[in-house]
Each structure stands twice: as structure tokens, then as C-alpha cells.
Amino acid sequence: MSQEENFIKILFRYYSNVLEKETVETMWANTINKEKGLYKIDNIPFYGPPVASDDIVFAEFDEEEKMLTYRKTVEQSGNSIIQVILLDKTKDINAIRKIFEDLGCQSERLNDIYFSMEIPFDKDYRKIKPILQELEMKEIIEFAEPCLSKNHRQ
């Protein structure tokens, strides 16, 4: 299987607390075992489905959706997902993202005010969360923890 054939899109349908409505999001995944329907998430989710990057999920083709559709998480990666909304429009969202990138946290930007960030399983969230809280206290951002792994719960 070539590298391109190994990547596939999976549809997630869930209630998003960010959007406050039923939401559909598609994410790229690596095929682990097509026959068993096992895939490893290769995206940072945007709106809060119950998965994190590198989780292994079970997905199957759904006739109504007409595509591969998430059914359940089989193995959690230990990564966490944090959603960040920029409140202070005088601040540069990329500068905020860079603060966390320097701490080993990748993010995917949706627009000029919103990004979703991965906290890798091996990062100490006790060093990251106070920065999020300080920025929130200064009303620069608001953040949510839609998918916080056992590794990062305090």
C-alpha cells in the first residue's frame, strides 16, 4: 500500500459544545487494518469530537453518509486536544500559537480567531495549563478541554 493509499478520510458526527449544535467533521487517518476497520487519526480535531490525534478508531462505511464513518475509539493515544478562541483581536493568533509550539504543542488554525491544539501524551500539562489560564485571565483567549487524556487530568 502506497503512502497516499494509506491515508483516508473519516466522517465524525457529534454534538459540538463550541458550535452548540450537531456537527460533521472529517479527518484524515492512516489505515491500520482495513479489514478490521482500524484507523489512526492523523489530524488535530477542530470542534470537539471524542478523539485526539493518534487515537486508533473503528470506522466503517455508512450507506447514509456515503463514506467511512467513525463508530468508536479503540485505543487512546494519551494526547489531549485544547480549543482556543482569540478574544483580543489586537493580538496575533500565530504569536499565541507559537507560545505553545515552543512547548511542543502543535496546532491547526481554522481562521483568525480559532485554533485547536494537541498536547502530546509525553508533555507535562501542568506547565502548559497555567499559560492558558493566564492568557484567559487577561481576556486574551478563552480555552476548552474537549478531549483531555488521563495523562493530562490533574
N, C-alpha and C positions, 0 to 999 in steps of 0.2 A: 504494500500500500504506500503510495507516494505521500509526501508531506501534505500536499493540497487535499488529497482524498481523505486524509486522516482528520481534517477539520470539518465540522458540520454545525449547522445552526440548530438550536433547540428553543422551542417556544415555552415561555413561562406565563401562566395566567394566575393572578393572585390579587389580593386587596393591597393597595399601596397606601400606607399611612402618610406618605409625602404628598401624594396626589389626592388622597381621600376618596378613592374610587377603585373599582375593579380595573386592573391594568394588564396589558400584554407587553412582554418584553422578550426579545430574542437575544440569545447569547451564543457565542462561539464555544465549541467544546472539542476536545481531542477524543477520538474513538478509542476506547479501551478494549471493549469486546462487543462488536456489533450484534452478534447472535444473542448475547445475554442482555443487550440494551444498556451497556455501561459506558458512560462518557465522563471525561474530566473537564470541568468548567475552566475556560481559558479567558474569561472576561471578569471585569470588576462590575458587579451588578449596579444599576443606577437607582432603581426605585424601591428596593427592599424585598425582593423575593427571599425565601428562606434558604438561600445558598450563599456561599462565598467562593472566591476564586480557588481553584484546585480541588474543590469538593468533587467526589465521584457520585454521579447521579444515575438513576434508572430513568430512561425515556423510551417511549415507543411511538410509532406512527399513529396519529389520531385522524380518523376519517373526517370528522367535522372541521378540524383545524387545517387539514391537508398538509401537515408537516410533523416532524418529530416533536413530541411534547413531553415535558417534564412530568414525572409521576411521583418520585420520592428521592431523597438523599440517601445514598447507600453508605458513604464514608465521608466524614467531615475532615477537612484539611487541617483544621486548627486556626486557619486565617479568619480574620474578622473584617466586616465592612462597616465603614463610617460614612454617613452622608453629611455634606457640608453646604450650607447656603450662606453666601456672602451678603451681609446686611449693609455694610458700609461701602457704598458704591464708589467712594473716593480711593478705595484700596484696590490693588491689582490682584485678581484671583490667582494668577500664576505665581505671584510672590508668596501668597498664602500656601499654595500647593508645594512650593519649593521648601518651605519650612519643614514640612512633613517628609518630603522626598529626601532631605538631608538626614532624616531619622530612619530611612529605609522603607518608607511607605509610598508605594506607587498610587497614582490616582488617575481617573479618567474624567475629563471635563466635559460637561454637557453644553454649557453656554457661559456667559459672562458672570453668572451668579451661583452656579451649582456645580459641584463635583462629588464624586464618590471615591472613597479611598480604601485601599487594602492595608490592613495591619497584618503582616506576616506572622505565622504561628510562633516564630522564634524571637519576635520583638517584645520588649517589656512595655506593655500598655501603660504601666504606672508612670512611665517617663513621657508618654505621648498625651495621655488624657488631661494632665494639668495644663498643657499648652492649649488644647481645645477649650478647656474651661475658662482659661484666662482670656482668650480671644472672644469667647461668648460673653463673659462678664463685661468686657469693654464694648460690647454690642457691635463687634466687627463681623462675627459669624453666629450662626446657630448650627448645632450639630445633632445628629441622631445616631443611635447604635442599633440598626435593624438586625444585624447578624453578628452577635458578639459570642465568640467561641469560649469554651470552658477555660482555655489558656489565658484569656484576657478579662474574665469576670473577676471583680475584686470583692 
